[in-house]
Amino acid sequence: MAHFRYFELASEFQQEIYRLGINYTFSPKTNITAGLSYATADVVYDASSINLYESRFYEDLNLKWNLNKFTTKHRFRLEQRFIHKNLTKDQFQHWLRYDLNINYPLSETWSAFVFNELFLNLNSSKRFNQNWTGAGLLYKWNQKIKLKMGYFQIKTPNIVLKRAQLGILINTDFSKQAI
């Protein structure tokens, strides 16, 4: 998985993440993931700054269920972050994240979504670090590609950022194909 995040119509870098994981599925509604990721981020978010570099190990518990046409997904993530900041400062931190996603199909190709993700830094006396909230529409182009558009808000203890969200989701699940 890879994320590339920019703001000001893609002229200002915010974050990029590369993530690789191994999944184990207990049932269609429950799975776990263990993996590693590498991230680079602009630590100020709304202006250029020195970047933050992170290597992370992560463990996920993913729960999913349907209620009528609504699909609800919960993700609980533990992260062990090795952080290199401002080219001089190295840190190790434990983080806990909780993500709630709700999706509602509008047609065979369109669906609406809302999400909320809470970030807690377990190494800090002030545990709250970020809250991401958003809503929007997904367009299913085909079985492998979806287009995403919506509103995305990032709230930290110091700032609230409001963003338009545009994205392309490419399904890279090859588990049902012969390798």
Beta strands, then each sheet from edge to edge (+ up, - down):
strand 1: 2-7
strand 2: 12-27
strand 3: 30-42
strand 4: 51-67
strand 5: 70-85
strand 6: 89-105
strand 7: 110-121
strand 8: 128-140
strand 9: 145-155
strand 10: 160-170
sheet 1: 1+ 2- 3+ 4- 5+ 6- 7+ 8- 9+ 10-
end
